Amino acid sequence: MSQEKRIVQKNGQVIGRGAQTRLRRLGKVYGIDFTFQGMVGNSRLSHQLIRYAGTRGADVQRRVVELIFGKHFEDTGDITSMDFLLSIGSDAGLDKVGVKQYLELGTGAKEVDEAAIGARAEGIAHVPTIEINGVRIEGADEAGEFYTALVSIKEGS
């Protein structure tokens, strides 16, 4: 299912379209051209790939994340596809055979699952979720939401 259909399914036609319009507008400010055509599904394998990339260094991990996001949100990338993830790993300079073995063997899957369970236990239900000094901002909020949270934190300290 495409991101566009998933957003509408999850939030309803009016809210879904409004969220997409807002994200497209915000994205353009930062050079991101959201298409909402990437396939949405279980992101476990992509999280495993990110974990694997982290074992090769922060720069490699950052590159993998950037490639996943770019090809998924600005193109038609399918985060559930082994071929897509192998291509991402290769483009980031990782050994394709090593990536395939890591993913097929389920290496790191337990840690990915534990992190997801922990996040849900903490009440995290939206992506992204950012917490600063106990103030939680969920979803792709406007910059004003961050400003309000930071002011609240400052006034409370």
N, C-alpha and C positions, 0 to 999 in steps of 0.2 A: 504494500500500500504506500502511495507517495506521501510525503510530509504534508502536502496541501490537503489531501483527503483525510489524513489522520487528525490534523488540527481541527478541521471542520467537524469530523466525527466526534472528537473529544469535547469540543466547546460549543458546538452548534454553528449553523451557517453564518449568522451575523457576527458573533464574537470571533469565530475562527477567521473570517475574512478581515475583520478589524485588526486582529493580532498580526496577521500576515502583512497588512498594509503598514502597520506601525513598525514591524521588524524590517521591512524593505526600506522604509524611510530612514530609520536609524542606521541600518547597514550601509546605506549609500554614504553617510557622513564619514564612515571609516573604511570606505573602499570595498565593502562586501555587497555582492549582488545576489541576494537570496532569490532562489528560483522555486524552492519548495517542491522540486521534482525528484530529489533523492528518495530512495526507498527507506521506509521506516520499519524497524523490526527490533528484535532482540539485539542489543549492542554488546553482549557479553564478549564475543570474539574480538571486537574492536578494542574493548578495554584490556583484553589479554595482550593484544598487539602493543598497545601503549605501555603496558607493564613490561613486556619483553624489550621494547625500545629503551625503556628506562635503565635496563641492565647494561646498555651500551653507551649510556651517558645522557645527561640532561639535554644537550643540543640535539641528539638523535631523537629523543622522546618528543621534544618540542616540534621538530620537523614532522614527525609522524602525526601528531595532533593537528598541526596546521594543514597537512595534506588530507587527513580524514575530513576535517571540517570544510575545507575548500571544495573538495570533490563531492562531498555529500550535500552541503548546503547551497553551493553555487553551480552544481552540475547535476548529474543523475546517479551519483554513487550509491551503492547498496551496501550498508554497513553489515548486513547479514551474509554477504557473499565472500567466500574464501578467496576467490579470484581477485575481487576488489581489494581485499586486505593484503594479499600477497603483492599486488601491484603497488600499493601504498608503501609497504615495507621495502620493496625493491627501489622505488623512487626516493626513499629516505636513505638509501645506501646500505640497507640490511641484506644479509644473505637470504635469498628466497627459500632455499632448502631448510635453513635453520628456522626461519619464521614458520614455514609449513609444519615442520616437526613440532615446534613449540605449541602451535595452535591445535594440531591434530591430537597431540598427546594430552591436551587439556592442562598443560603446565600453567600455573598461575591462576587457573580457573577458581580454585578454592578461595584464594585471596580476593579475587574480584567479587565472588559471591558474598564473602564475609563483609567486604566493604559496603556492598549494596544493602545487605541485611542491617548493618550498623547504621547506615544513613536512614533507612526506613524507621528503625527503632528510635532515632533522634527526631523523627517527625519530618524528615526531608521528603517532599513529594514532588518538587518541581526542579527543573533544570533551566538555568543555573540557580543554585541557592548559595548565598554568601552570608556569612554571619560575622559580625564585628562587635566584639564586646557584648555578646548576648542579643544584639539586634539583628534579626534575620530578614533578608530581602530575598524574595522568591520570584522566580521567573525572570523574563527579560524586561525588567522595569526601566522606566525612564531615568535619566541621570538625576532628576530632581528627587527621586526616591532615595538615592544614595546620599545626596546632600542632606535631606531631612534626617536620615538615620545617623549621619555623622554629627549633625548639630545636636541631636538628641543624646548621643553618646557624650559629646563634649559638655553639655549642660548637666548631665548626670554625674560627671566625674569631679 
